[in-house]
Structures are given as C-alpha cells and as structure tokens.
Amino acid sequence: MASGQGAVVTAAVLIIGDEILSGRTQDTNLRDIARYLGVHGVDVSEVRIVPDVIEEIAGALNQLRAKYDYVVTTGGIGPTHDDITADAVAAAFGVELYEDPGIIAEMQGKWEVTPARRRMARIPAGGGLVRNPVQGPPGFTIGNVFVLAGVPSIMRGMLQDVGHRLKGGAVTLSRTVRVAGSGEGVIAAPLETVAKAHPTMSLGSYPFFAPGCFGSNLVLRSRDAAELEATVRELIAALKAAGITDVAEVAEEA
Amino acid sequence: MASGQGAVVTAAVLIIGDEILSGRTQDTNLRDIARYLGVHGVDVSEVRIVPDVIEEIAGALNQLRAKYDYVVTTGGIGPTHDDITADAVAAAFGVELYEDPGIIAEMQGKWEVTPARRRMARIPAGGGLVRNPVQGPPGFTIGNVFVLAGVPSIMRGMLQDVGHRLKGGAVTLSRTVRVAGSGEGVIAAPLETVAKAHPTMSLGSYPFFAPGCFGSNLVLRSRDAAELEATVRELIAALKAAGITDVAEVAEEA
C-alpha cells in the first residue's frame, strides 16, 4: 500500500444495493466520491456494485481492501431488514458487532429507540465513527474501509469526515482539449503519437455527438503539472499539424 | 448456468473507462442495460467499473463470465489508442484478433479507412457482430459476452441486437408501495414481518427526503405475479395495522 506525497494512492468504491443493479435508481454517489477523493490525492481505481447479500458484500470487500489503499462503501446502513452492510463488514473482518452507547444516547434525544433504529447503532468491533452532519446516525470506519450511507445528501455529508483521515498521494491533475468537427478516426493518429511520447501520462478520447456538432474531448491526466502543461501544448500543435483546426483547451467541468 | 422459463438468469455489466472512475463522466449505461435485460428475463447481479488497462479488463471479464450467464461490456471500442477492449477480450478468451473484411468494406463506403479506423474492425476469433444502427462500426459478441460502445446513444442502439440472443428466465416483476411521513425506523418492523413471511421475495426500503416531505419507497420484487400481488396487499395491511396511514401503491417509474 503506497502512501505519502508523490506516491499513487488508490481506492475502490463498493456500492451496495439491489435498487442500483435493477436500474431502478441511478447511482450518483460514485461521481461525488471520485471527485472528492481525487482532490485528496486518492484515485478511484475500481468500482463494484453488488446486491444486498452478505456473502457478496463481504467477498467483494475482502478483495478490494486487500488490493487498494482505501475502500469506500455506500448503502445498506439504515434500520430496515435489507440493511445488512454492518453485518457484512463485520463478517469480512471476522469481528463481532457491538452496540455503540453514544449512538443510542444521541438517538434517545430525538426518537423512540425502536429495535429497528437500534440496528443502526451496531458497529464492528475495532471500528470508529464517521460523523453524519445531515440526519440520522453516523457511518463507521474499520481498517482502510469507510462505510457511508446510500442516500446521496447524507453520503456527501459523511464524506466531509473522511478526507482528513486519508494519506493522499500527489493529486492527479487533468486538462481537457476539445476538438469539434473531427471524428476520432482523424484524431487518433496525432493523439497516439503524443501519448507514446509521454508514457507516464493518461490521454483519453471521449467522443460527443450532438445535433449539428460532433467531436471529442481529449482528457490529459498527470501528477506532474509541468509535464501536463507541456503535453497540452504538444497535443494542440500535433492536432493542428494534422490539419485539425477546431481545437481548443476548455475548462474542466465543475 | 441456469436458463429457460422460471429459472434465474443472471448477467454482469463491465464498464470500461478511466473517465467514469475519475468522476468526470456520469455513467448512465448501467441503468439502460439493467432495465433492458430485466425485460428479457435477465437480472443484472453485479457490476464492475475498471480502468483502461488490458490486464484489469481481462481479469474482471474472466471472473464475471465464469460466474454469470451473460456479461455486457461498455466502452473502449473506438479508434483511439486508449480503446483496448477488443485486445482485452481477446486476451481473456485466449484468442487472436482478426480484421473483419465486412466491416472494412462498409467503412470504405463512408470514410477514409485510416489505420486508426481499421482498429475498429478487429474482432476476436470465434466472435460475431452486434449490429450498430446508430453510427460507426458494430460491436461484437464472443461466448456469453456482448461488447458494446460506451457512448450512450450508440450503446442503446447496439442493445437492440442483444435481446433476441438471450435465453432469459422468468421476468422479475416489481411493485412499489410508497410511505410518506413515516421514517424507516417506524416502517422497519412491519416490513420485516412481511419479508420474513415471504423468504423468496425481495423487499427493499429506499428512503427519500425532500423539503417538507420524507418517507420511503418499499420495492417488492418477485418472479411470481400471484405472490407479488398478495404480498403488496399484505404489506399495505401490515403498515396500516402499525398505525402508518399515508401508504399507497405507486406506479413504477418508466
């Protein structure tokens, strides 16, 4: 597991829930998590989406936490019978769940503590809490795993208590060069020439098609700001030398 | 691998691309694929998102195609150097890529056949084509794997040539009961009672929070229409018996 400035620090995201797999609900948490971790110098390198089945969650979690520096999970930490993420995480780590008295005490000030709500105070032994500034009980963390809610607004709130615990590496910087009116079949050759000259950089081509407009966003990524700057200039020059005229750097989306 | 009416037929979706992992692009293909396969009696049971790295793609593909009846991949079949899905699929199956003369012939009628565009005619030996009614060259299929484009409009077009090749099982039906004004902490007990009485059914609770309104969508899923109907009625009765009054079945989202 790499860490420290300059190193590549990686994470996996494990999204838990039948409702994402069925296509009923559109996941948006990955995008928020990936951008948040990116700013903290952690690259999301793999994502898995698994059903509400303890063995599937625990199996995926054990593979991912061994392979990547961090794992962030979302979903399955509510009070209903299908919320089994705590059980699955405990099974993956081979530890018991305990009822956190602080969570129970905080609940008692707000709600009737039903057996269902009591489920949400169960934390794997050896774990710590992740603050929930939105509503409801906290998430938790154990080892290199952060266990967050699935509801996007709550997930984003919990994420704010994750960043300061990460040992991020160098932040991956990105720049986008937009080509309009030329397809990938024309862009490919100059793009490949530049990519081959910079083997440590990531250069991707993402075509777009809209009525009356087509082209491709060429995204350059690097942890080295100087090389990134030089490569952007080199790419624009190579595209223009290949006769592609409608080329411009564009701002990254927010 | 199960198949035939009544059996459970499963699929995995393998999404290929750094731009999804970085949070730059919001994936929407999963939702379209899951709904399309669902109508054809195939349940998406796992999703992985991997970077543009041949070994990662091939490794994930070999795990998924062994575990599930079908695998659908999206992304990485364009003409640029970062489009390496065909190479990865060939590596996973241990076969060579060949250049399909039909694809080249079709290209020649439309574009200059550059070396980059020629890359898109490479098909793993033993594979067949997946028609592309939108634009550009076809996708392909090999074994139980369908390899589709990443651009959503093109992916959806290619998907129309997938359904008739699937041996689907019984279609999973779903119904939604919406509870407003009661949180999951209150809903959980009656929901669990009903869930335990119907162990072969899937009952999930998906809370929502909006200004002035909160509650949960309770989604019931089954391959048995009669049991599904009976369980919807039983769940509504159980919620009302628990003092929860704002309960109604709502139409599934389109």
Contacts between the chains, C-beta under 8 A, distances in Angstrom:
chain1	res1	chain2	res2	distance
A	15	B	47	7.9
A	17	B	204	7.7
A	18	B	202	6.2
A	18	B	204	5.6
A	18	B	221	7.5
A	19	B	204	6.0
A	19	B	206	5.5
A	19	B	219	6.6
A	20	B	30	7.6
A	20	B	47	7.8
A	21	B	34	6.3
A	21	B	43	7.7
A	21	B	44	4.9
A	21	B	45	6.7
A	21	B	46	7.5
A	21	B	47	6.7
A	22	B	34	5.7
A	22	B	35	7.9
A	22	B	38	6.5
A	22	B	43	7.7
A	22	B	44	7.1
A	22	B	172	7.7
A	22	B	174	7.3
A	22	B	221	7.4
A	23	B	30	6.9
A	23	B	31	4.5
A	23	B	32	7.3
A	23	B	33	7.4
A	23	B	34	3.1
A	23	B	35	4.1
A	23	B	38	6.6
A	23	B	44	7.2
A	24	B	174	7.4
A	24	B	219	6.7
A	24	B	252	7.9
A	24	B	253	7.1
A	25	B	206	6.9
A	26	B	28	6.9
A	26	B	31	5.3
A	27	B	27	7.7
A	27	B	30	7.5
A	28	B	26	6.9
A	30	B	20	7.6
A	30	B	23	6.9
A	30	B	27	7.5
A	30	B	49	7.6
A	31	B	23	4.4
A	31	B	26	5.3
A	32	B	23	7.2
A	33	B	23	7.3
A	34	B	21	6.3
A	34	B	22	5.7
A	34	B	23	3.1
A	35	B	22	7.9
A	35	B	23	4.1
A	38	B	22	6.5
A	38	B	23	6.6
A	43	B	21	7.7
A	43	B	22	7.6
A	44	B	21	4.9
A	44	B	22	7.1
A	44	B	23	7.3
A	45	B	21	6.6
A	45	B	51	6.2
A	46	B	21	7.5
A	46	B	48	7.0
A	46	B	49	6.8
A	46	B	50	5.9
A	46	B	51	7.6
A	46	B	56	7.5
A	47	B	15	7.9
A	47	B	20	7.8
A	47	B	21	6.7
A	47	B	47	7.5
A	47	B	48	6.8
A	47	B	49	3.8
A	48	B	46	6.9
A	48	B	47	6.8
A	48	B	48	5.3
A	48	B	49	7.8
A	49	B	30	7.6
A	49	B	46	6.8
A	49	B	47	3.8
A	49	B	48	7.8
A	50	B	46	5.9
A	51	B	45	6.2
A	51	B	46	7.6
A	52	B	202	7.9
A	52	B	204	6.8
A	56	B	46	7.5
A	78	B	184	5.2
A	78	B	205	6.9
A	78	B	207	6.6
A	79	B	184	4.9
A	79	B	185	5.0
A	79	B	188	4.7
A	80	B	184	5.3
A	80	B	187	6.8
A	80	B	188	4.6
A	80	B	191	5.8
A	80	B	192	7.1
A	80	B	204	7.9
A	80	B	205	4.1
A	81	B	188	6.9
A	81	B	191	6.6
A	81	B	192	4.1
A	81	B	195	5.3
A	81	B	196	7.7
A	81	B	203	7.6
A	82	B	195	7.6
A	82	B	203	6.8
A	82	B	204	5.0
A	82	B	205	6.3
A	83	B	205	7.9
A	111	B	183	8.0
A	111	B	185	6.1
A	112	B	185	7.7
A	114	B	185	5.4
A	114	B	186	7.1
A	114	B	188	7.0
A	114	B	189	6.8
A	115	B	188	8.0
A	115	B	189	7.1
A	116	B	184	7.1
A	116	B	185	5.4
A	116	B	186	7.8
A	116	B	187	7.9
A	116	B	188	3.1
A	116	B	189	5.8
A	116	B	192	7.5
A	117	B	185	4.1
A	117	B	188	7.8
A	119	B	188	7.7
A	135	B	209	7.5
A	151	B	207	6.1
A	151	B	209	6.7
A	153	B	209	6.6
A	172	B	22	7.7
A	174	B	22	7.3
A	174	B	24	7.4
A	184	B	78	5.1
A	184	B	79	4.8
A	184	B	80	5.3
A	184	B	116	7.1
A	185	B	79	5.0
A	185	B	111	6.1
A	185	B	112	7.7
A	185	B	114	5.4
A	185	B	116	5.4
A	185	B	117	4.1
A	186	B	114	7.1
A	186	B	116	7.9
A	187	B	80	6.8
A	187	B	116	8.0
A	188	B	79	4.7
A	188	B	80	4.6
A	188	B	81	6.9
A	188	B	114	7.0
A	188	B	115	7.9
A	188	B	116	3.1
A	188	B	117	7.7
A	188	B	119	7.8
A	189	B	114	6.7
A	189	B	115	7.1
A	189	B	116	5.8
A	191	B	80	5.8
A	191	B	81	6.6
A	192	B	80	7.0
A	192	B	81	4.1
A	192	B	116	7.5
A	195	B	81	5.3
A	195	B	82	7.6
A	196	B	81	7.7
A	202	B	18	6.2
A	202	B	52	7.9
A	203	B	81	7.6
A	203	B	82	6.8
A	204	B	17	7.7
A	204	B	18	5.6
A	204	B	19	6.0
A	204	B	52	6.8
A	204	B	80	8.0
A	204	B	82	5.0
A	205	B	78	6.9
A	205	B	80	4.1
A	205	B	82	6.3
A	205	B	83	7.9
A	206	B	19	5.6
A	206	B	25	6.8
A	207	B	78	6.6
A	207	B	151	6.1
A	209	B	135	7.5
A	209	B	151	6.7
A	209	B	153	6.6
A	219	B	19	6.6
A	219	B	24	6.7
A	221	B	18	7.5
A	221	B	22	7.4
A	252	B	24	7.8
A	253	B	24	7.0
